Amino acid sequence: MTQFRPCIDLHQGKVKQIVGGSLNDEGADTNYVSPYDAAYYAEQYRDHNLQGGHVIALGPGNKEEALKALAAWPQGLQFGGGVNRENAAEFLEAGASHVIVTSYLFEGGQLSSDRLEQIKRETGTEHLVLDLSCRRTDAGWNIATDRWQTITETTIDKATLTELAGHCSEFLIHAADVEGLQAGIDQELVKFLGDIASIPVTYAGGARSLEDLKLVHELSNGKVDLTIGSALDIFGGNGVTLNECIEWNQTPK
């Protein structure tokens, strides 16, 4: 059954909602900057028992806020953003249920099996989430690293997901081309993920209403979860409320 998964996106030390494809060293196009810190959101998610949410550090300067969120709900949130074999254990010890890894796994645009094994030694398969966030290409969808600016040679396909499923507990997949635009989900990608994934998958990108939760449920046969960011009322959006998402999670499908 498709579940709503909450998020806390951190950029330049603030909780923000940005347009994913615009992120670079200078900044990003921003939909919302919260007056509240990361712990405020973590406490809301904890109080409503919203499981499997992620805290993502988009670039440097976000560690303090990330640690606040993890302390507010130990074992209730996953953490990603700059995670590597040197710091993975630190975030798990700070309260993350899982660490989320992308860019560290790639060298020269190629997925590194050595680096995957190195990070697994630090986290164990059960505490590792692989972020396979992607951009649409002529080949379909290719994994994008370095804040979604570097398109790798690794495609999102059945062979890739089948191989990687044995190394982690779940996948997180942002559709970077539609992230933050509130213009609708990438329906083709969601359906494809539902067809090929053998472990839990969370999709993020473009969601704008409660109808998108229903749509993801239908397209993926309930196998893909959905993160909603910019459209959510707690992030200044008017497409869907957090209470509606909580009710969705609690209603049998």
KOLFIVEX-863907 format. One record per residue: residue number from 0; residue in one letter; x, y, z of N, C-alpha, C in turn. Coordinates in nm, 4 decimals. Example, Ala and Ser with C-alpha at 12.3 -4.5 7.8 and 13.67 -1.06 7.14 Angstrom:
2
rolo/nuke/n_xx/n_yy/n_zz/ca_xx/ca_yy/ca_zz/c_xx/c_yy/c_zz
0/A/1.3190/-0.5690/0.7800/1.2300/-0.4500/0.7800/1.3200/-0.3300/0.7800 $
1/S/1.2850/-0.2250/0.7080/1.3670/-0.1060/0.7140/1.2900/0.0030/0.7870 $
This chain:
253
rolo/nuke/n_xx/n_yy/n_zz/ca_xx/ca_yy/ca_zz/c_xx/c_yy/c_zz
0/M/0.0835/-0.1202/0.0000/0.0000/0.0000/0.0000/0.0871/0.1254/0.0000 $
1/T/0.0641/0.2126/-0.0925/0.1405/0.3367/-0.1012/0.1206/0.4215/0.0237 $
2/Q/0.2308/0.4670/0.0808/0.2291/0.5523/0.1989/0.2856/0.6901/0.1664 $
3/F/0.2370/0.7907/0.2380/0.2991/0.9225/0.2356/0.4240/0.9178/0.3225 $
4/R/0.5351/0.9640/0.2684/0.6609/0.9727/0.3424/0.6976/1.1204/0.3601 $
5/P/0.7222/1.1645/0.4818/0.7554/1.3052/0.5040/0.9016/1.3355/0.4726 $
6/C/0.9329/1.4632/0.4608/1.0709/1.5033/0.4325/1.1066/1.6300/0.5083 $
7/I/1.2361/1.6496/0.5254/1.2926/1.7754/0.5750/1.4117/1.8042/0.4851 $
8/D/1.3987/1.9031/0.3975/1.5076/1.9396/0.3069/1.5816/2.0596/0.3638 $
9/L/1.7135/2.0468/0.3757/1.7961/2.1517/0.4346/1.8873/2.2121/0.3292 $
10/H/1.8881/2.3456/0.3241/1.9736/2.4166/0.2278/2.0258/2.5421/0.2953 $
11/Q/2.1568/2.5555/0.3010/2.2209/2.6721/0.3636/2.1734/2.6930/0.5072 $
12/G/2.1559/2.5812/0.5784/2.1224/2.5864/0.7201/1.9771/2.6123/0.7532 $
13/K/1.8908/2.6128/0.6517/1.7483/2.6391/0.6716/1.6653/2.5241/0.6142 $
14/V/1.5463/2.5054/0.6722/1.4501/2.4131/0.6119/1.3879/2.4847/0.4925 $
15/K/1.4029/2.4243/0.3739/1.3551/2.4889/0.2513/1.2859/2.3869/0.1623 $
16/Q/1.2129/2.4381/0.0663/1.1663/2.3614/-0.0477/1.2204/2.4324/-0.1713 $
17/I/1.2977/2.3590/-0.2508/1.3615/2.4198/-0.3674/1.3171/2.3498/-0.4955 $
18/V/1.3504/2.4125/-0.6082/1.3322/2.3486/-0.7385/1.4576/2.2662/-0.7639 $
19/G/1.4432/2.1331/-0.7618/1.5583/2.0440/-0.7588/1.6568/2.0650/-0.8723 $
20/G/1.6071/2.0830/-0.9921/1.6952/2.0952/-1.1063/1.7763/2.2235/-1.1083 $
21/S/1.7426/2.3196/-1.0200/1.8122/2.4490/-1.0185/1.9285/2.4528/-0.9209 $
22/L/1.9459/2.3487/-0.8419/2.0467/2.3485/-0.7354/2.1875/2.3489/-0.7931 $
23/N/2.2691/2.4469/-0.7468/2.4098/2.4516/-0.7880/2.4914/2.5171/-0.6767 $
24/D/2.6187/2.5439/-0.7021/2.7060/2.5979/-0.5981/2.6642/2.7366/-0.5532 $
25/E/2.5962/2.8104/-0.6383/2.5555/2.9470/-0.6033/2.4264/2.9507/-0.5223 $
26/G/2.3444/2.8477/-0.5330/2.2170/2.8472/-0.4617/2.1145/2.7637/-0.5347 $
27/A/1.9883/2.8102/-0.5302/1.8815/2.7355/-0.5956/1.7572/2.8231/-0.6017 $
28/D/1.6705/2.7932/-0.6988/1.5389/2.8565/-0.7005/1.4592/2.7994/-0.5838 $
29/T/1.4031/2.8867/-0.5022/1.3442/2.8449/-0.3745/1.1946/2.8704/-0.3723 $
30/N/1.1198/2.7672/-0.3347/0.9750/2.7806/-0.3198/0.9356/2.8271/-0.1807 $
31/Y/1.0149/2.7896/-0.0800/0.9739/2.8176/0.0574/1.0945/2.8096/0.1496 $
32/V/1.1050/2.9063/0.2402/1.2034/2.9031/0.3483/1.1261/2.9057/0.4789 $
33/S/1.1458/2.8043/0.5621/1.0665/2.7924/0.6838/1.1209/2.8808/0.7963 $
34/P/1.0304/2.9381/0.8763/1.0757/3.0088/0.9965/1.1116/2.9131/1.1096 $
35/Y/1.0830/2.7849/1.0912/1.1065/2.6856/1.1958/1.2310/2.6040/1.1650 $
36/D/1.2888/2.5465/1.2706/1.4066/2.4629/1.2489/1.3669/2.3192/1.2171 $
37/A/1.4676/2.2371/1.1898/1.4423/2.0998/1.1481/1.3775/2.0175/1.2589 $
38/A/1.4119/2.0472/1.3842/1.3551/1.9715/1.4961/1.2039/1.9903/1.5039 $
39/Y/1.1544/2.1069/1.4675/1.0105/2.1340/1.4687/0.9356/2.0349/1.3797 $
40/Y/0.9900/2.0117/1.2614/0.9249/1.9185/1.1690/0.9412/1.7739/1.2153 $
41/A/1.0587/1.7406/1.2657/1.0805/1.6049/1.3157/0.9842/1.5717/1.4282 $
42/E/0.9563/1.6691/1.5126/0.8629/1.6473/1.6243/0.7209/1.6243/1.5733 $
43/Q/0.6818/1.6979/1.4696/0.5488/1.6752/1.4107/0.5379/1.5344/1.3532 $
44/Y/0.6396/1.4937/1.2812/0.6371/1.3596/1.2221/0.6355/1.2524/1.3302 $
45/R/0.7126/1.2752/1.4360/0.7151/1.1805/1.5485/0.5783/1.1719/1.6147 $
46/D/0.5176/1.2868/1.6405/0.3890/1.2887/1.7117/0.2796/1.2175/1.6329 $
47/H/0.2922/1.2162/1.5003/0.1924/1.1494/1.4156/0.2412/1.0137/1.3653 $
48/N/0.3557/0.9701/1.4163/0.4133/0.8397/1.3805/0.4235/0.8213/1.2290 $
49/L/0.4738/0.9255/1.1614/0.4944/0.9187/1.0170/0.6315/0.8553/0.9920 $
50/Q/0.6306/0.7282/0.9574/0.7533/0.6507/0.9462/0.8222/0.6709/0.8111 $
51/G/0.9549/0.6495/0.8113/1.0299/0.6423/0.6861/1.0565/0.7745/0.6186 $
52/G/1.0458/0.8852/0.6913/1.0760/1.0149/0.6324/1.2254/1.0355/0.6178 $
53/H/1.2638/1.1323/0.5377/1.4064/1.1565/0.5174/1.4435/1.3025/0.5406 $
54/V/1.5614/1.3204/0.5981/1.6254/1.4508/0.6145/1.7373/1.4566/0.5114 $
55/I/1.7315/1.5550/0.4223/1.8309/1.5651/0.3159/1.9060/1.6975/0.3288 $
56/A/2.0386/1.6891/0.3406/2.1240/1.8070/0.3414/2.1669/1.8369/0.1989 $
57/L/2.1203/1.9478/0.1465/2.1506/1.9876/0.0090/2.2696/2.0825/0.0117 $
58/G/2.3888/2.0244/0.0127/2.5101/2.1049/0.0186/2.5589/2.1252/0.1614 $
59/P/2.6641/2.2068/0.1783/2.7252/2.2258/0.3107/2.6433/2.3172/0.4010 $
60/G/2.6806/2.3194/0.5288/2.6203/2.4117/0.6246/2.4911/2.3636/0.6871 $
61/N/2.4647/2.2335/0.6766/2.3356/2.1821/0.7238/2.3461/2.0791/0.8362 $
62/K/2.4680/2.0487/0.8776/2.4865/1.9386/0.9719/2.4179/1.9649/1.1054 $
63/E/2.4305/2.0864/1.1566/2.3703/2.1191/1.2866/2.2192/2.0967/1.2840 $
64/E/2.1547/2.1450/1.1788/2.0099/2.1276/1.1676/1.9732/1.9797/1.1524 $
65/A/2.0510/1.9076/1.0755/2.0240/1.7646/1.0568/2.0308/1.6909/1.1903 $
66/L/2.1321/1.7210/1.2690/2.1474/1.6537/1.3984/2.0329/1.6891/1.4927 $
67/K/1.9808/1.8105/1.4836/1.8637/1.8493/1.5646/1.7442/1.7607/1.5305 $
68/A/1.7226/1.7393/1.4013/1.6092/1.6572/1.3583/1.6253/1.5138/1.4065 $
69/L/1.7451/1.4576/1.3920/1.7681/1.3194/1.4322/1.7532/1.3033/1.5834 $
70/A/1.7936/1.4048/1.6588/1.7794/1.3994/1.8051/1.6338/1.4097/1.8481 $
71/A/1.5538/1.4829/1.7681/1.4125/1.5007/1.8032/1.3326/1.3729/1.7833 $
72/W/1.3752/1.2881/1.6897/1.3063/1.1601/1.6694/1.4075/1.0503/1.6380 $
73/P/1.4755/1.0019/1.7417/1.5744/0.8959/1.7204/1.5103/0.7728/1.6568 $
74/Q/1.5754/0.7221/1.5539/1.5317/0.6039/1.4789/1.4054/0.6264/1.3965 $
75/G/1.3616/0.7515/1.3855/1.2399/0.7790/1.3109/1.2624/0.8406/1.1747 $
76/L/1.3865/0.8798/1.1451/1.4161/0.9501/1.0207/1.5424/0.8942/0.9558 $
77/Q/1.5455/0.8991/0.8253/1.6653/0.8647/0.7494/1.7418/0.9931/0.7197 $
78/F/1.8742/0.9825/0.7015/1.9531/1.1018/0.6689/2.0351/1.0802/0.5436 $
79/G/2.0354/1.1804/0.4569/2.1171/1.1780/0.3369/2.1738/1.3144/0.3052 $
80/G/2.2813/1.3138/0.2286/2.3464/1.4377/0.1881/2.4920/1.4363/0.2300 $
81/G/2.5784/1.4010/0.1373/2.7210/1.3969/0.1686/2.7638/1.2784/0.2532 $
82/V/2.6816/1.1746/0.2588/2.7161/1.0574/0.3398/2.8224/0.9742/0.2676 $
83/N/2.9246/0.9337/0.3433/3.0303/0.8483/0.2898/3.0745/0.7510/0.3985 $
84/R/3.1761/0.6727/0.3688/3.2144/0.5692/0.4659/3.2741/0.6307/0.5923 $
85/E/3.3285/0.7532/0.5825/3.3890/0.8169/0.6997/3.2857/0.8699/0.7979 $
86/N/3.1700/0.9141/0.7500/3.0738/0.9774/0.8412/2.9433/0.9004/0.8585 $
87/A/2.9239/0.7918/0.7869/2.7962/0.7199/0.7937/2.7628/0.6764/0.9360 $
88/A/2.8613/0.6196/1.0053/2.8364/0.5696/1.1415/2.7975/0.6831/1.2348 $
89/E/2.8539/0.8012/1.2133/2.8230/0.9156/1.2991/2.6740/0.9501/1.2938 $
90/F/2.6167/0.9483/1.1745/2.4751/0.9844/1.1623/2.3843/0.8737/1.2170 $
91/L/2.4257/0.7503/1.2022/2.3485/0.6409/1.2623/2.3528/0.6515/1.4140 $
92/E/2.4689/0.6816/1.4695/2.4816/0.6972/1.6145/2.4047/0.8184/1.6643 $
93/A/2.3886/0.9196/1.5778/2.3148/1.0409/1.6156/2.1635/1.0209/1.6114 $
94/G/2.1184/0.9040/1.5631/1.9754/0.8759/1.5670/1.9097/0.8433/1.4358 $
95/A/1.9834/0.8502/1.3249/1.9234/0.8140/1.1959/1.8919/0.6650/1.1930 $
96/S/1.7737/0.6307/1.1414/1.7396/0.4891/1.1267/1.8161/0.4276/1.0108 $
97/H/1.8418/0.5097/0.9072/1.9156/0.4688/0.7884/1.9982/0.5881/0.7408 $
98/V/2.1029/0.5609/0.6675/2.1693/0.6672/0.5923/2.1414/0.6451/0.4441 $
99/I/2.1329/0.7570/0.3730/2.0988/0.7571/0.2304/2.2233/0.7995/0.1538 $
100/V/2.2618/0.7208/0.0557/2.3882/0.7444/-0.0140/2.3660/0.7508/-0.1649 $
101/T/2.4293/0.8512/-0.2271/2.4294/0.8574/-0.3740/2.5693/0.8833/-0.4273 $
102/S/2.6106/1.0113/-0.4195/2.7300/1.0552/-0.4922/2.8538/0.9752/-0.4549 $
103/Y/2.8647/0.9365/-0.3284/2.9828/0.8624/-0.2832/3.0024/0.7332/-0.3626 $
104/L/2.8930/0.6762/-0.4120/2.9005/0.5461/-0.4795/2.9575/0.5541/-0.6206 $
105/F/2.9751/0.6754/-0.6709/3.0161/0.6911/-0.8110/3.1560/0.7510/-0.8213 $
106/E/3.2330/0.6961/-0.9146/3.3639/0.7499/-0.9503/3.3696/0.7637/-1.1013 $
107/G/3.3938/0.8857/-1.1479/3.4031/0.9083/-1.2920/3.2777/0.8696/-1.3677 $
108/G/3.1621/0.8919/-1.3050/3.0362/0.8608/-1.3706/2.9980/0.7141/-1.3674 $
109/Q/3.0800/0.6325/-1.3011/3.0550/0.4884/-1.2965/3.0255/0.4443/-1.1527 $
110/L/2.9297/0.3557/-1.1376/2.8986/0.2997/-1.0068/3.0163/0.2146/-0.9606 $
111/S/3.0634/0.2399/-0.8379/3.1798/0.1707/-0.7840/3.1362/0.0606/-0.6882 $
112/S/3.1597/-0.0632/-0.7256/3.1248/-0.1739/-0.6365/3.2112/-0.1712/-0.5110 $
113/D/3.3363/-0.1229/-0.5224/3.4233/-0.1124/-0.4052/3.3657/-0.0159/-0.3034 $
114/R/3.3183/0.0984/-0.3505/3.2623/0.1974/-0.2579/3.1318/0.1471/-0.1951 $
115/L/3.0550/0.0737/-0.2721/2.9326/0.0167/-0.2171/2.9659/-0.0802/-0.1043 $
116/E/3.0640/-0.1627/-0.1245/3.1040/-0.2571/-0.0198/3.1600/-0.1833/0.1017 $
117/Q/3.2333/-0.0753/0.0792/3.2898/0.0023/0.1897/3.1800/0.0634/0.2769 $
118/I/3.0798/0.1217/0.2135/2.9733/0.1844/0.2926/2.8896/0.0786/0.3629 $
119/K/2.8701/-0.0358/0.2996/2.7944/-0.1446/0.3630/2.8636/-0.1949/0.4893 $
120/R/2.9962/-0.1934/0.4897/3.0686/-0.2376/0.6091/3.0427/-0.1447/0.7264 $
121/E/3.0138/-0.0188/0.6971/2.9870/0.0786/0.8032/2.8419/0.0746/0.8507 $
122/T/2.7511/0.0459/0.7613/2.6083/0.0609/0.7927/2.5348/-0.0711/0.8085 $
123/G/2.5823/-0.1732/0.7384/2.5017/-0.2934/0.7224/2.3951/-0.2681/0.6177 $
124/T/2.3544/-0.3714/0.5495/2.2509/-0.3583/0.4467/2.1222/-0.3012/0.5049 $
125/E/2.0907/-0.3382/0.6275/1.9616/-0.3026/0.6878/1.9486/-0.1545/0.7205 $
126/H/2.0599/-0.0809/0.7268/2.0542/0.0623/0.7582/2.0942/0.1500/0.6392 $
127/L/2.0971/0.0906/0.5206/2.1423/0.1630/0.4022/2.0283/0.1827/0.3033 $
128/V/2.0086/0.3076/0.2620/1.9156/0.3425/0.1545/1.9975/0.3976/0.0385 $
129/L/1.9743/0.3481/-0.0800/2.0426/0.3999/-0.1974/1.9534/0.5020/-0.2674 $
130/D/2.0062/0.6229/-0.2796/1.9366/0.7305/-0.3498/1.9720/0.7198/-0.4976 $
131/L/1.8748/0.6781/-0.5752/1.8943/0.6626/-0.7196/1.8229/0.7744/-0.7945 $
132/S/1.8290/0.8941/-0.7387/1.7646/1.0091/-0.8018/1.8163/1.0260/-0.9435 $
133/C/1.7273/1.0698/-1.0314/1.7596/1.0589/-1.1735/1.7066/1.1769/-1.2547 $
134/R/1.7577/1.1840/-1.3769/1.7097/1.2800/-1.4757/1.6776/1.2035/-1.6029 $
135/R/1.5771/1.2521/-1.6734/1.5353/1.1861/-1.7971/1.6386/1.2104/-1.9067 $
136/T/1.6712/1.1022/-1.9775/1.7687/1.1089/-2.0870/1.7126/1.0308/-2.2066 $
137/D/1.7887/1.0269/-2.3128/1.7469/0.9492/-2.4301/1.7365/0.8004/-2.3965 $
138/A/1.8119/0.7575/-2.2944/1.8107/0.6164/-2.2551/1.6949/0.5820/-2.1612 $
139/G/1.6258/0.6836/-2.1117/1.5162/0.6634/-2.0157/1.5361/0.7539/-1.8965 $
140/W/1.5983/0.7003/-1.7903/1.6343/0.7803/-1.6734/1.7729/0.7365/-1.6286 $
141/N/1.8602/0.8347/-1.6076/1.9952/0.8054/-1.5600/2.0144/0.8655/-1.4213 $
142/I/2.0837/0.7906/-1.3359/2.1104/0.8385/-1.2003/2.1923/0.9670/-1.2063 $
143/A/2.1519/1.0662/-1.1265/2.2190/1.1963/-1.1226/2.2790/1.2180/-0.9841 $
144/T/2.4048/1.2594/-0.9801/2.4759/1.2810/-0.8542/2.5147/1.4275/-0.8403 $
145/D/2.5902/1.4574/-0.7341/2.6411/1.5934/-0.7108/2.5278/1.6956/-0.7177 $
146/R/2.4317/1.6746/-0.6262/2.3134/1.7633/-0.6203/2.2381/1.7663/-0.7533 $
147/W/2.2339/1.6484/-0.8186/2.1562/1.6261/-0.9400/2.2127/1.6971/-1.0620 $
148/Q/2.3378/1.7432/-1.0528/2.3965/1.8160/-1.1652/2.4793/1.7269/-1.2571 $
149/T/2.5276/1.6125/-1.2065/2.6094/1.5219/-1.2866/2.5271/1.3991/-1.3248 $
150/I/2.5041/1.3809/-1.4526/2.4273/1.2655/-1.4995/2.5239/1.1512/-1.5264 $
151/T/2.5061/1.0426/-1.4543/2.5971/0.9282/-1.4669/2.5549/0.8384/-1.5831 $
152/E/2.6356/0.7372/-1.6067/2.6061/0.6431/-1.7138/2.5138/0.5306/-1.6683 $
153/T/2.4761/0.5313/-1.5403/2.3938/0.4229/-1.4854/2.2458/0.4533/-1.5054 $
154/T/2.1773/0.3673/-1.5756/2.0355/0.3880/-1.6032/1.9493/0.3215/-1.4961 $
155/I/1.8294/0.3776/-1.4766/1.7289/0.3144/-1.3907/1.6603/0.2074/-1.4753 $
156/D/1.6926/0.0835/-1.4497/1.6285/-0.0262/-1.5225/1.6214/-0.1485/-1.4313 $
157/K/1.5597/-0.2527/-1.4808/1.5384/-0.3718/-1.3982/1.6706/-0.4341/-1.3537 $
158/A/1.7693/-0.4375/-1.4436/1.8979/-0.4978/-1.4095/1.9667/-0.4205/-1.2972 $
159/T/1.9652/-0.2874/-1.3066/2.0289/-0.2047/-1.2037/1.9611/-0.2230/-1.0693 $
160/L/1.8276/-0.2133/-1.0676/1.7560/-0.2238/-0.9402/1.7640/-0.3639/-0.8814 $
161/T/1.7657/-0.4643/-0.9655/1.7780/-0.6016/-0.9155/1.9145/-0.6231/-0.8518 $
162/E/2.0188/-0.5726/-0.9166/2.1541/-0.5864/-0.8628/2.1688/-0.5118/-0.7304 $
163/L/2.1194/-0.3878/-0.7253/2.1402/-0.3049/-0.6065/2.0487/-0.3430/-0.4902 $
164/A/1.9383/-0.4088/-0.5210/1.8432/-0.4454/-0.4144/1.9060/-0.5356/-0.3092 $
165/G/2.0067/-0.6109/-0.3469/2.0719/-0.6989/-0.2513/2.1687/-0.6292/-0.1587 $
166/H/2.1889/-0.4991/-0.1808/2.2891/-0.4251/-0.1031/2.2286/-0.3219/-0.0085 $
167/C/2.0963/-0.3069/-0.0086/2.0350/-0.2015/0.0732/1.8957/-0.2444/0.1168 $
168/S/1.8331/-0.1624/0.2012/1.6995/-0.1966/0.2499/1.5898/-0.1310/0.1674 $
169/E/1.6217/-0.0191/0.1009/1.5231/0.0456/0.0138/1.5908/0.1466/-0.0771 $
170/F/1.5109/0.1980/-0.1724/1.5574/0.3005/-0.2651/1.4793/0.4304/-0.2419 $
171/L/1.5505/0.5424/-0.2580/1.4868/0.6737/-0.2638/1.5164/0.7308/-0.4014 $
172/I/1.4116/0.7690/-0.4744/1.4306/0.8146/-0.6119/1.3586/0.9475/-0.6332 $
173/H/1.4378/1.0556/-0.6411/1.3846/1.1855/-0.6802/1.3865/1.1950/-0.8325 $
174/A/1.2776/1.2384/-0.8894/1.2761/1.2739/-1.0317/1.3180/1.4202/-1.0390 $
175/A/1.4479/1.4440/-1.0567/1.5037/1.5781/-1.0409/1.4446/1.6781/-1.1396 $
176/D/1.4029/1.6321/-1.2554/1.3497/1.7238/-1.3568/1.2169/1.7864/-1.3154 $
177/V/1.1422/1.7195/-1.2276/1.0127/1.7732/-1.1857/1.0102/1.8090/-1.0377 $
178/E/1.1201/1.7856/-0.9673/1.1291/1.8128/-0.8239/1.1039/1.9609/-0.7955 $
179/G/1.0060/1.9869/-0.7079/0.9774/2.1232/-0.6651/0.8892/2.2035/-0.7579 $
180/L/0.8514/2.1487/-0.8726/0.7728/2.2254/-0.9702/0.6227/2.2190/-0.9438 $
181/Q/0.5790/2.1220/-0.8634/0.4354/2.1036/-0.8355/0.3545/2.0955/-0.9653 $
182/A/0.4120/2.0329/-1.0648/0.3461/2.0226/-1.1954/0.3030/1.8801/-1.2248 $
183/G/0.3035/1.7966/-1.1226/0.2635/1.6582/-1.1405/0.3824/1.5634/-1.1361 $
184/I/0.3560/1.4415/-1.0961/0.4599/1.3401/-1.0857/0.5002/1.2888/-1.2243 $
185/D/0.6142/1.2241/-1.2304/0.6548/1.1561/-1.3537/0.5840/1.0204/-1.3530 $
186/Q/0.4672/1.0166/-1.4167/0.3828/0.8968/-1.4099/0.4514/0.7752/-1.4715 $
187/E/0.5215/0.7978/-1.5808/0.5880/0.6872/-1.6487/0.6940/0.6243/-1.5580 $
188/L/0.7691/0.7079/-1.4879/0.8720/0.6578/-1.3972/0.8102/0.5824/-1.2798 $
189/V/0.7044/0.6379/-1.2208/0.6388/0.5715/-1.1072/0.5878/0.4335/-1.1472 $
190/K/0.5236/0.4248/-1.2627/0.4738/0.2942/-1.3082/0.5892/0.1967/-1.3314 $
191/F/0.6963/0.2460/-1.3926/0.8131/0.1632/-1.4192/0.8730/0.1099/-1.2887 $
192/L/0.8837/0.1978/-1.1884/0.9387/0.1557/-1.0589/0.8505/0.0498/-0.9948 $
193/G/0.7192/0.0670/-1.0055/0.6279/-0.0336/-0.9520/0.6443/-0.1685/-1.0195 $
194/D/0.6785/-0.1652/-1.1482/0.6944/-0.2893/-1.2253/0.8249/-0.3625/-1.1923 $
195/I/0.9324/-0.2865/-1.1631/1.0644/-0.3496/-1.1559/1.1219/-0.3611/-1.0157 $
196/A/1.0682/-0.2885/-0.9183/1.1311/-0.2862/-0.7860/1.0939/-0.4094/-0.7041 $
197/S/1.1942/-0.4648/-0.6367/1.1711/-0.5820/-0.5517/1.1848/-0.5497/-0.4036 $
198/I/1.2253/-0.4257/-0.3707/1.2327/-0.3798/-0.2319/1.1595/-0.2463/-0.2242 $
199/P/1.1330/-0.1941/-0.1026/1.0597/-0.0676/-0.0916/1.1256/0.0470/-0.1683 $
200/V/1.0416/0.1299/-0.2294/1.0866/0.2464/-0.3056/1.0053/0.3673/-0.2626 $
201/T/1.0735/0.4792/-0.2394/1.0056/0.6067/-0.2196/1.0378/0.6972/-0.3372 $
202/Y/0.9324/0.7499/-0.3990/0.9468/0.8425/-0.5122/0.9188/0.9846/-0.4626 $
203/A/0.9968/1.0799/-0.5141/0.9733/1.2213/-0.4846/0.9861/1.3008/-0.6131 $
204/G/0.9020/1.4022/-0.6275/0.9134/1.4889/-0.7441/0.7808/1.5226/-0.8081 $
205/G/0.7385/1.6499/-0.7936/0.6228/1.6995/-0.8666/0.4877/1.6810/-0.8011 $
206/A/0.4826/1.6084/-0.6893/0.3528/1.5816/-0.6262/0.2880/1.7121/-0.5816 $
207/R/0.1556/1.7220/-0.6063/0.0892/1.8508/-0.5801/-0.0448/1.8383/-0.5091 $
208/S/-0.0915/1.7147/-0.4845/-0.2237/1.7003/-0.4241/-0.2412/1.5607/-0.3670 $
209/L/-0.3515/1.5438/-0.2945/-0.3852/1.4113/-0.2435/-0.4111/1.3150/-0.3589 $
210/E/-0.4590/1.3677/-0.4694/-0.4829/1.2823/-0.5870/-0.3550/1.2142/-0.6336 $
211/D/-0.2408/1.2787/-0.6118/-0.1148/1.2171/-0.6530/-0.0822/1.0945/-0.5680 $
212/L/-0.1207/1.0954/-0.4412/-0.1042/0.9751/-0.3595/-0.1868/0.8606/-0.4180 $
213/K/-0.3094/0.8921/-0.4558/-0.3955/0.7903/-0.5166/-0.3369/0.7414/-0.6489 $
214/L/-0.2835/0.8357/-0.7268/-0.2284/0.8016/-0.8572/-0.1052/0.7117/-0.8438 $
215/V/-0.0161/0.7455/-0.7501/0.1026/0.6623/-0.7284/0.0611/0.5226/-0.6832 $
216/H/-0.0392/0.5157/-0.5961/-0.0898/0.3867/-0.5490/-0.1388/0.3024/-0.6670 $
217/E/-0.2142/0.3667/-0.7565/-0.2700/0.2936/-0.8717/-0.1614/0.2545/-0.9725 $
218/L/-0.0734/0.3483/-1.0053/0.0282/0.3225/-1.1079/0.1278/0.2150/-1.0654 $
219/S/0.1595/0.2125/-0.9358/0.2630/0.1207/-0.8876/0.2057/-0.0030/-0.8207 $
220/N/0.0724/-0.0174/-0.8236/0.0074/-0.1278/-0.7520/0.0422/-0.1273/-0.6039 $
221/G/0.0541/-0.0066/-0.5492/0.0798/0.0081/-0.4056/0.2216/-0.0208/-0.3636 $
222/K/0.3141/-0.0355/-0.4593/0.4507/-0.0753/-0.4265/0.5458/0.0428/-0.4059 $
223/V/0.5046/0.1627/-0.4456/0.5912/0.2803/-0.4359/0.5285/0.3810/-0.3402 $
224/D/0.6083/0.4315/-0.2454/0.5640/0.5367/-0.1547/0.5926/0.6734/-0.2162 $
225/L/0.5302/0.7774/-0.1602/0.5401/0.9116/-0.2183/0.5783/1.0146/-0.1138 $
226/T/0.6766/1.0969/-0.1479/0.7096/1.2156/-0.0688/0.6449/1.3370/-0.1336 $
227/I/0.5830/1.4199/-0.0509/0.5257/1.5468/-0.0979/0.5966/1.6583/-0.0234 $
228/G/0.6481/1.7577/-0.0975/0.7220/1.8665/-0.0349/0.6564/2.0009/-0.0527 $
229/S/0.6847/2.0668/-0.1639/0.6444/2.2064/-0.1828/0.4936/2.2281/-0.1796 $
230/A/0.4155/2.1271/-0.2167/0.2695/2.1431/-0.2185/0.2067/2.1297/-0.0808 $
231/L/0.2842/2.0870/0.0182/0.2314/2.0582/0.1518/0.2120/2.1866/0.2314 $
232/D/0.1027/2.1932/0.3069/0.0706/2.3163/0.3799/0.1790/2.3560/0.4801 $
233/I/0.2471/2.2592/0.5413/0.3498/2.2935/0.6410/0.4751/2.3526/0.5763 $
234/F/0.4825/2.3464/0.4434/0.5914/2.4102/0.3696/0.5393/2.5241/0.2824 $
235/G/0.4285/2.5839/0.3253/0.3749/2.6993/0.2541/0.2912/2.6662/0.1328 $
236/G/0.2684/2.5372/0.1067/0.1910/2.4972/-0.0100/0.0417/2.4994/0.0156 $
237/N/-0.0368/2.4934/-0.0910/-0.1828/2.4900/-0.0769/-0.2451/2.3739/-0.1535 $
238/G/-0.1613/2.2736/-0.1871/-0.2133/2.1604/-0.2630/-0.2696/2.0496/-0.1767 $
239/V/-0.2113/2.0302/-0.0583/-0.2523/1.9204/0.0286/-0.2056/1.9529/0.1706 $
240/T/-0.2803/1.9059/0.2688/-0.2424/1.9306/0.4074/-0.1741/1.8082/0.4671 $
241/L/-0.0940/1.8324/0.5694/-0.0302/1.7204/0.6387/-0.1356/1.6284/0.6986 $
242/N/-0.2427/1.6864/0.7501/-0.3491/1.6041/0.8096/-0.4127/1.5113/0.7071 $
243/E/-0.4291/1.5579/0.5833/-0.4834/1.4714/0.4783/-0.3899/1.3538/0.4510 $
244/C/-0.2607/1.3811/0.4533/-0.1627/1.2746/0.4289/-0.1615/1.1742/0.5432 $
245/I/-0.1745/1.2238/0.6662/-0.1815/1.1345/0.7820/-0.3048/1.0439/0.7710 $
246/E/-0.4156/1.1043/0.7335/-0.5406/1.0270/0.7181/-0.5259/0.9222/0.6080 $
247/W/-0.4593/0.9591/0.4990/-0.4352/0.8629/0.3908/-0.3602/0.7403/0.4441 $
248/N/-0.2547/0.7660/0.5201/-0.1734/0.6557/0.5723/-0.2525/0.5636/0.6648 $
249/Q/-0.3508/0.6229/0.7336/-0.4255/0.5451/0.8332/-0.5469/0.4736/0.7770 $
250/T/-0.5802/0.5038/0.6492/-0.6993/0.4462/0.5879/-0.6638/0.3207/0.5082 $
251/P/-0.7264/0.2072/0.5347/-0.6981/0.0866/0.4570/-0.7316/0.1081/0.3094 $
252/K/-0.6462/0.0561/0.2210/-0.6685/0.0716/0.0766/-0.7300/-0.0551/0.0189 $
